[in-house]
Amino acid sequence: MQIQFSTSDQSSATTRARLIEGAGWPADLDPLLAAGARANRFAGKAGDLFEGFVARGDVTLRAVLLGVSDKGAADRLSGLEKAGAALTAEYLTSGESAVAIDLAGADLSGAEVAALLLGVRLRAWRWDKYRTTQKDDKKASLTRVEVIGAPEGAEAAWDETFAVAQGVEFTRELVTEPANVIYPESFVARAQARYEGTGLKVRVLEETELKSLGMGALLGVAQGSVRPPRVLVIEWNGGKAGEAPVAFVGKGVTFDTGGISLKAPAGMEDMKWDMGGAGAVAGTMLALALRKAKANVVGVCGLVENMPDGNAQRPGDVVTSMSGQTIEVINTDAEGRLVLCDALTFVQREFKPKLVVDLATLTGAIIASLAHEYAGIFSNDDTLTAQLTAAGAATGDKLWRMPMGPVYDRMIDSPIADMKNIGGKFGGSITAAQFLLRYIEKGTPWAHLDIAGMVWADKAGHTWDKGATGYGVRLLDRFVRDTAEG
């Protein structure tokens, strides 16, 4: 979708939108339109919409009133984002090709306009690549939104926000594509193509190098698949030369059958999005590069496919991780932590980062705990936890802190190896985090985000339709803004 700015009302769009904030009704609002809105109990609440028609000369215009907020200044950005998303949701398949938003008298800052347009843009994302018989009235028709009378600085604010939107969209694309299209090699190729010209430095570790590095845990997951594993390393050096980077690590299991510990068939198709953590890291790195973030950041994606081949690892096998620690594989469906542990060791040894954040669709247990409302955050550092939680609250990528401790750590002790890869029937998301903590070097602030309930939605949200949400990109981008950029 194109977003255009105009200083004067020269728009040919016959659908025009104005913002209504609580009880603040514009004095020049058409009286019949205002009366109709009040009769329909439209009160300008965030995301509410009222449609009517007004005459302008010989032209009849569809007039739209968009509610922004009735909760005060603290929620204004969120309300504006919801308003923009509501506008797109209403007219995306309406037959209209263009909508104009008249900001005259709206008293918005550039950042507030950017929030409005972020909602517009994100709610417009669809992946219709494989639809061949879709009826015309189901196809997206809205291709252009025109902004009239935006304040000074709004275009620059939108340019920066648009970079983040593109990162979210790239993550959604990777998560949405089926596993016969996105697998370790093609994930890498898709990222390399998208990163061209952005200034990102990309390195790809292939199977031979993974073996020489001793990544036995990651390779053990991959050995049952004909798709060879990859580790994708993405660097953005926008900060001070030589300054230790922030590290983001993503689980990238491009399809997870469970391996020999085979999952139930019902719902297994969803496991194409078991690479949502890697997708979030890939999208975040794109966003940071496009907006020229003034920080040094490295992203690492561990990419494998988990299949039940005759060569697949078995329950009871023992593998040696890159760190040298050994793991008894009790359940081959607890594979994400095996991928992450080697990726975590690699990034710490290679880059000596100031902190590490990993993201993974790691456990169903986190969904049992938090449903689809929050991702779980597990950490060895209170400050890092607070920073990430604040970034999540600001962007809508919400986090809830979960407990950790020695009592849970003992649950993953193995009788024959250094640890086992599951901890028993209860506390599954916690014991998974305890497993990962064993691979974090002493003194390194670390947070693990279990995002299993957040990367895919079975119902539409404010800024997404059913399907991939793009969770994690806005969270990590805001975290970098708040903590690593000047």
N, C-alpha and C positions, 0 to 999 in steps of 0.2 A: 504494500500500500504506500502511495506517495503522500507526503505531507508537505504542503506549500504554505508560504507566508505571504500576506498582502497587506499593505498599509492602507488601502482604500477598498471599498466594496465594489469590485469589478467582477465578482464571481458570477458564473453562469449557473451555479448550483441552485436548484429549486427547493432544496431542503436546507433550512437554516436553523442553527441551534444557538441558544443563549443559556448562560449559567444562572441558576437561582440558588442562593445560599440561605437556607433557613427562611426567615421572614423577610429577607431583603429582596423585595420585588422592584425591578426597574420602573422608574416613573413613566418612561415612554412605552411601556409594554401595551400592546393592543388590548383595549378593554374587554373585548369579547374573548380573546385568548386567555386573559387573566381570569375572567369569570368562569370559563370552562375548566381551567386548571383547579380553581378553588372548589368547583362543584364535584370534581373527581378526587378531592381530598389530597391533591398534590401539595406538598409542603416543603419542597426543596431538600428532602433528605438525600444523603449520599447515594448515588446510583439510581434514584427515582427519575422517571421520564414521563413527560406529558406531550402529546402531539395534537396540534390543531392546524387550522388553515387560515391564512390572512391574505388579503389582496394588496398588491403593490402595483399600482397603475393597472395595466391590462394583464398582469401576471398573477397567478395564484401560487403562493408559496406554502410549502409544508413547514410549519413553525414548530420547533421542538424546544421545550424547556427541560434543562438538565439540572437535577439536584446535585449540589456539591457537598454540603455538610450541615448538620445542625448540632454538632458536638463541640464547636469551638476551634481555636487556632491549632491546637495540638494535633487534630485529626484532619486538617485541611488538605494536606498533600494526599493522604489516603483517599479522602472524599473526591478530590479532583481526578485521581486515577480511576476510581470507580465510575465517575461520571463519564470519562472518556471511553471506558470499556463498555458501559451501558449503551452509549451511542453506537458504537461499532456493532454490538450484539444485535441491536434493533434493526440496523439497516444493511448489514453485511450481505444478506441474500434477498434484499427487498426489491431489487430491480433498479435501484438508484446507483449511479456510478460515482456521484460526488456529493459530499455534504460540506457545507460551510459552517464554521463556528465563529460567531460574532462576539468578540471580547470587549467591545465598546462598553465602558463603564464597569467592567468586571473587577478592576483594581487588583490585578494579579502581578506577581513578580515573575521573572524569567524562569526560576525554578518551579514555580507553581504551574506555569504553562507547560513546562517539560513533563511534569507529573500527569497532567491531563492528557497529553499526547502519548505518553508511555502507555496509558490505559487503552487509548485508541489503537495503537500499533500492536500491542501484545494480543489483544482480543481478536484481532484480524487474522492471526496466524492459523493456517490450515495446511493439511498435507493431503492434497487430492491427487497425488501422482498416479495412484493405481485405480482411480475411479474412471470407468469407461462408459457407464450407462446412467450416470447421474442426470436426473431431470433438471431442466433449466431453472426451475424455481428453487432448487436446492443449491445451485452454484453461486459462488461469491460474485457479486456484481459491484460492490463498492471498492473502487480502486484509488480514490483520491479524497483527501480531507484538506480543505482550505481554511487557514486561520487568518481572520481579519482583525486588524487593530491590536496585534500583540504588543506588549510593552518592550521597551529597549532591553536588549540582552536575551530575549526569549529564543531567538534563533540559535545563538551560541549555546545556550543551555540545552536546547533540544539536540544540537549536534552531539554534545557529550552524552546525553541520555540515549540517543539513538545508537551509540556504540554499544551500550549495555543491552539494549533491545536486540541488537543483532547477535550478541552473545547468547541471550536466552533462546532466540530462534534457532541458532545453530545446535544448541543442546537439545531442543525439542526435535529437531531433524534427526539427530543421531539416535535418540531414544525411540523415535517412532518407526524408523526403518526396520524391516523384518531381518531376521538373523541370516537369511540367505543373501542379503544385500550388505549388511554391516556385520563383519567378523573382524578378527584382529588386523589382518592385512588391509582390508578396505576401510576400516576405521582410520588407520594411519593415512591412507591415500586421500580420504575425504578431508581430513584435517590439513594435510599438506597443501591441498588445492585451495582450501579456504584461507589459509594463512599466507598465501603468496602475496608479497608486497606489503605486508603489515609490519615487518621488522622483527617478527618472532623468529627465534633460532630453534630449529627442530633437529632432534637426533633420534634415530630409531635403533633400538637394540633388537637384533634378530636372534634366532634360537642358538646359534653357535656361541654368540657372545654371552647370552644368558647362562649357558652351561659353563663357560669359562669363569663367569662371576660367581658361580655356585648357587644359583637361584633354584635349588631343588624343590622348594615348596611350590613356587609358581609353576615350574615345569611339570611337577607331579599332577597338577590339575589339568594341564594341557595335553598330557600324553595320550589320552583316549580319543583325541580329535584329529581329523585329517587337516584341520586348520592350524597352522603353526602359530605359536604365541608371539607377541610383540610387547615391548615396553617403549612407550612414546614419551620422550622427554622434550618439554617445551620451555624455553627460557625467554623472559622479557626483562631486559636490562634498562629500565627507565630511571633508576635511582642513581645514587652516588657510586662511582666506580669503586669496586672492591668491597662494598657493603654486603654483608651476609643477606641472602634472599629470604623471603617468606616462601615456604614450600606447601603446595597443595598436592595431595596424592589421591587418585581415584581408582576404585575398583571397576574393572572393565570386563566382566564376564559377559561376552556378547550373546551367548545363550547358555542357559543352565538347565540341563536335564536332571541334575542331581548326581550324575555319574552312575556308578554301580549302585549307590544308595538312591535308586531312581525315584523321582517325584511321582505323585499321582497324575494321571493324564489330564484330568479336569483342571483347566486353568494354566497348564504348562505353557501355552502360547504367550502368556504374559512375561515369560522369562527372557524375552528379547530385550526387556528394559532392565535386566540385571547388570547392565553396564552404565546405569544412571550416574554413578559417582564419577566415572571417567568422562561421561558426557558433560557433567557439570564443570569439571576441571577444564576440558577442552573449550567449552563456551566461555568460561571466565577468562581464560588466557586470550581469547579473541577480543573480548570486551576491553580488557586492559590495554591491549595493543592498539585497538582502534581509537581509544580515547587518550592514548599516549600517557598512561599512568606514570607518575613520578616515583616509581618504586622498582625494586628488583624482586622478581617473582619467578619461581620455577614450578612447573606443573609436571607431574609424572602419572601416566596412565598405564596400569598393568592390564594387558589385554589377552584374554584366553577364551576358549570355548570348552565347556565341561560336558563331555560325552561318554556314554557307557560302552566303549569299544572293547575288543578283546585285549587291547593294550592298556586299558584304563587302570588307574591305581585302585587298589582294593581296600576295603575296611580292614584295618590292622596293619597296613603298610607303615613303615617309618621312613620319613624323608628328612633330609638335612637342609635347613634354610641357609640363606646367604650369610646370616649372622653366625652360623656354626651351630646354633641350637637345633636339637632334633625334635621331631613332632610325630607322635603316633596318630595316624589318621583313623579315627573311630568311625566317622561318617563322611563320605565323599561329597555330601551335599552341604557341608560346612566348608565350602571351598574358597569363599571370598577372602577370609582371613589368611589363607595360605598364599593367595596372590598379593594381598596387601603387605604381609610381613616382609617379603623380599623387596617390594617396592619401597617400603619405609626404610629398610636398611640401606638400600642403594642411595636414596636421596640424601640421607644423613652423611654417608661416607663420601659421596661425590661433591656435595654442595655446602656442607656445614651450615645448614640454615639456622636462622634465628628462632624459628618456630615451625611446627609442622601441623597441618590440619588435613585429616583424611576424610573422604566422603565415600559412603558405600551403601548400597541396598543390601544390607548385611543379614538382617534377621527378620523373620516373621514375628518374633517375640516383641519387637519394638512396636509393631502394629497392634498387637494384643494389648500393649501398655498404653499407647498414645493415640490409637486409631489413625486417622488420616489428617490429624489436626496439627501435629508437631513432629519434627524430627528429634531424635534423642541426641543429646550431647554428653559425651564422657570425656573427662580431662584430668590431667595431673596439675593443672594450673588455674587458680581462681580468677586471675586477671584476664587470661585468655578466654575463659568461659564467659566472663561478664562482657567482654568486647564482642564476642561472636553473638551472644544472646541479644545485645543491644542492636547489632547490625541486622539480626533477624527480625526484631520487633519493628525496626524502621522500614524494612523492605517488604514485610509480609511473609518472608521465609522463616517461619517461627521455629524456635528451638526450646527444648525442655531438658534441664539437667537431670541426669540419672546417676545413681550411686556407684561407687567403686570401692574396693577395699580388699584386705588380705583374706577375709572369709570367702570371698568370691574367687580370689586367685587360686586358693587351694583346690577349688573344684576342677581345675584343669591340669592338675598334676597327673602324670602318667606313671604306671609301675615299671615301664621298660624304657621310656624316653624322657626328655626334658619336660615335655608337656603333651597333652592330647588336644585335638582340635575341637572338642565340644566338652561342655561341663556338666551335662546331665539334663534332666527334664525341665528344671525351673531356672529362671534368671538367665535365659539364653542370650539376650542382648548384652547383659552385663558381663557374662563370662567371655563372650566374644571380644568385648572391649579389653578385658583383663589379658586376653591372649595377645592383643596388639600392643598393649603397654609393655610387654616383655621385650619388644623390639625397639623401644624408644630409649635412646642414650641418656644417661643421667644428666640432669640439668637442662634438657631440651623441653621447652613448653610444647605440649601436644594436646590436640583435641581430635576426637573421633566423632563424626556425625553419621549416625545410622539413619539414612533417609529412605528406608524401604517403603514407608507409607506415603511418601510425598512426591515421587517422581512421575506418577501416573494417576490420573483421576477418572473415575467412572461416571462423574457428573461434572457439568461445567462449573467453573469458578468465576470470580470477577474478571480475571485477565486471561483465562484460557477456556477453550472448549473441552469436551471430553478427550482424554488422551494425555499426551506428554505435557507437563507443566513447566519444564525448564527450571525446576527448583535447584537452588544452590548458587546460580550465577549472580543474582542480585545480592545475595547474602555475602558472598566472598568479595565481590566488587566493593560493596559498602565497607566491609571490614578493612580492605586495603586502603580505601580513602581515609577511614577514621584513624588508622593505626600506623600506616607505613608511608604515607605521603605528607611530608612536612607538617 
